[in-house]
Amino acid sequence: MKVGKAIKKIEKYLGTEVEHDGGRFWFTYDGYVGSFLVNGHRGDDVMEAEACNWHMRRYDDHSDSMSDYFAGSFRDNLTQLLHSLKAPPCKYNTGQLVRGKQTKRARRYGFAGLTGMVTKETNDSCSVQWIGVRKDTQNSNHISVRDLELVS
């Protein structure tokens, strides 16, 4: 991903400003610091160079070379970094009708093909009240949105 596109995506998704200190681009959000490096920059237009080395750490956590401690963690791409800082909203809203997909996990837990209503949502999972199944006999409280589909 180009540096210019990465900066626009960060500023749009988090609403924070990206700063540059010569070697590393960085930004802060909700007590965390995210940063990335520029790959292949030779003094020409830095916005056209490739961004790499996606890193995040707590604001008050710093690396210590004397004790071999490295603060934070790395992500594979910018989307993973942004979602670890600010989780995307749930795919389904409370009150929507969903059906269990025919996945291996859905068949194992017994909700494949069942229809139900979303009662509570978190970032990537939902609580579903299945139609025709007593609440005390349901196997799983939170079901991954990957195992659900919207009933239209």
RAPE-V795823 format. One line per field, one symbol per residue. ss: DSSP state (~ for helix, > for strand, _ for the rest). psi: psi as a letter, one per 40 degrees, with the letter a starting at -180 (. if undefined). burial: 1 if it has 24 or more other C-alpha atoms within 12 Angstrom, else 0. Layout:
ss=???
psi=???
burial=???
//
This chain:
ss=_>~~~~~~~~~~~~____>>___>>>>>>__>>>>>>>>______~~~_>>>>>>>>>_____>____>___>>>__~~~~~~~~___________>>>>___~~~~~~_____>>>>>>>___>>>>>>____~~~____>>>~~~>>>__
psi=hiddddddddddddfihhihfddhhiiihfeihiiiihhfhfeahdeeiiiifhiiiidehiihddefhhiaiiididdddddddhiiiidiiheihiihifidddddeeeheiiihhdiiadeiihhhihehideehdhdhhieeeiihh.
burial=11100110010001000100000111111001111111000000011001111111100000000000000010000100110110000011000111111000010000100111110010001111110000000000011111111000
//
